[in-house]
Amino acid sequence: MHELSIATSIIKTAENEVQDNGGVKVLEIHLEIGKLSGVELQSLLFIWELSSKGTVLQDSKLTIIEPEGIAKCAECETEFKLERIYDSCPKCQSPFKNIISGKELKIKKLIIN
């Protein structure tokens, strides 16, 4: 379950930010987790509650933004929505593409008290 390591990494980053900014705890955390990132959101939310207890993130408001998967075909340059990372271009069926969005996995904002 790599969601545990993701949660642990987010918690460590938040703890460092709270310490660096002279805060006590995080009131809100905003995450951006793309639909193609490979993160199982239900698993992350389950482990989040357990792993954030006793940390600066305990009782903080968690907001998750899920960008859609968007790609641009390397052959015909058509921009299209991706449901799965291996989807082909709907116009020319080429499997070659540049992923524009959907693989994000980052902390967008921390509100520290």
C-alpha positions in Angstrom: 0.0 0.0 0.0 2.0 3.0 -1.2 -0.7 5.3 0.1 0.8 4.9 3.6 4.2 6.2 2.3 2.5 9.1 0.5 0.6 10.0 3.7 3.8 9.8 5.8 5.7 12.0 3.3 2.9 14.6 3.4 2.9 14.6 7.2 6.7 15.0 7.3 6.5 17.9 4.9 3.7 19.6 6.9 5.7 19.1 10.1 8.8 20.7 8.6 6.7 23.7 7.3 5.0 24.2 10.7 8.4 24.2 12.4 10.0 26.5 9.8 7.2 29.0 10.1 7.0 28.9 13.9 3.5 27.4 13.9 1.8 24.9 16.1 -0.4 22.9 13.8 -2.0 22.8 10.4 -5.6 24.1 10.2 -6.1 23.2 6.5 -4.2 21.3 3.9 -5.0 21.3 0.2 -3.7 18.4 -2.0 -3.7 18.0 -5.7 -3.9 14.4 -6.7 -4.4 13.7 -10.4 -6.7 11.0 -11.6 -3.7 9.3 -13.4 -1.3 9.6 -10.4 -1.8 6.0 -9.4 -3.1 7.0 -5.9 -6.2 5.1 -4.6 -8.0 8.0 -2.9 -10.2 5.8 -0.7 -7.1 4.0 0.6 -5.3 7.4 1.2 -8.3 8.8 3.1 -8.5 5.7 5.2 -4.8 5.7 6.1 -4.9 9.5 6.5 -7.1 9.5 9.5 -4.9 6.9 11.2 -1.5 8.3 10.3 -2.3 12.0 11.1 -3.3 11.3 14.7 -0.8 12.9 17.1 0.8 15.0 14.3 0.4 18.7 13.2 -2.2 17.5 10.8 -4.6 16.0 13.4 -8.0 17.6 13.1 -7.0 19.7 10.1 -9.4 20.2 7.2 -8.3 18.1 4.2 -9.2 19.3 0.7 -8.3 17.2 -2.4 -8.4 18.5 -5.9 -8.4 15.8 -8.6 -7.3 17.1 -12.0 -8.6 15.1 -15.0 -6.2 13.3 -17.3 -5.5 15.4 -20.4 -3.0 14.4 -23.1 -1.9 15.8 -26.5 -1.3 13.3 -29.3 2.3 13.2 -30.4 1.2 12.3 -34.0 -1.8 14.5 -34.8 -1.6 17.0 -31.9 -5.2 16.4 -30.8 -5.8 17.2 -27.2 -8.0 14.6 -25.5 -9.2 13.4 -22.1 -7.5 10.3 -20.6 -9.4 7.9 -18.5 -6.4 5.5 -18.2 -2.7 6.2 -18.7 -2.5 3.8 -21.7 -5.5 5.2 -23.7 -4.8 6.0 -27.4 -5.7 9.1 -29.3 -9.4 9.0 -30.2 -8.7 10.7 -33.6 -5.7 8.7 -35.0 -5.5 5.8 -32.5 -1.8 6.6 -31.9 -0.6 5.4 -28.4 2.1 8.1 -28.3 1.1 11.2 -26.3 2.3 13.9 -24.0 0.4 13.9 -20.7 -0.6 17.5 -19.9 -2.4 16.9 -16.6 -3.6 14.2 -14.3 -0.4 12.9 -12.8 -0.1 15.6 -10.2 0.7 14.7 -6.6 1.5 17.7 -4.5 0.7 19.9 -1.6 -1.0 23.0 -3.0 -1.6 24.9 0.3 -1.1 24.7 4.0 -2.8 27.0 6.5 -0.8 27.0 9.6 -1.8 28.2 13.1 
